[in-house]
Amino acid sequence: MTAAGRGDSEAVLSLGSNLPPRERWLDRGWAALVAGGATIVASSPRWHTRAVGPLAQPDFLDQVVRAVGLATPEDWLRLAQQAEASAGRRRGVPHGPRTLDVDVLACGALTRDTDQLRLPHPAVLERPFALRGLALVAPAWHHPGTGRSYRELAVTAGLLDGSTSGP
C-alpha cells in the first residue's frame, strides 16, 4: 500500500521547461497531473539548470514531484505525455527546446526497460537536478541498480549535505 492507502503506485516525476513562460508551463504541467488523477505528496524546489544536448538553447526551470494515484508505471507515462500535450509540447528535434518535459524518474523499486519506458530513468544518475530532486522527495527509495538510497547517492555526489536527516 502507498501513502494514498488505495494500492496505487507511487511515482517520482520531473517537470521542466525552457521556453517562456517557464513558471507557467510548470504550473500547467502540475495541474494536468492532478487533473489526470495524481495526488502530489511531495515536491522539490524549482531550479534553473543548463540544457544538455547538441543544440544551443535556453536554460531549463526544473522541479521534481512525488505523486500517488495511478495503477502502473505505464499509466504514469501516459499521464506525463498528456501533461506535455496540454502545454502544447511538439515532438520534433530530439533534445530541443520545449514548453514542458515530464519524465517518469522512478516508481519505487520497480524496473522497466522497454522502447517506451526505462525505470529508473537514466537521467537519475546523469543529471544532478534529477538525483537531488529524487533524494528530496523520496529519500528512502533505493536505486535498483546500485542498491543505495537516492539520498545516499545524492550525498555521495555532493548534491546534498550529509549532516541533515531529510528534506
Buried (B, 14 or more C-beta within 10 A) or exposed (E): EBEBEEEBBBBBBBBBBBBEEBEEBBBBBBEBBBEBBBBBBBBBEBBEBEBEEEEEBBEBBBBBBBBBBBEBBBBBBBBBBBBBBBBEBEEEEEEBBBBBBBBBBBBBEBEBEEEEBBBBBEBBBEBBBBBBBBBBBBBEBBBEEEEEBBBBBBBEEEBBEEEEEEE
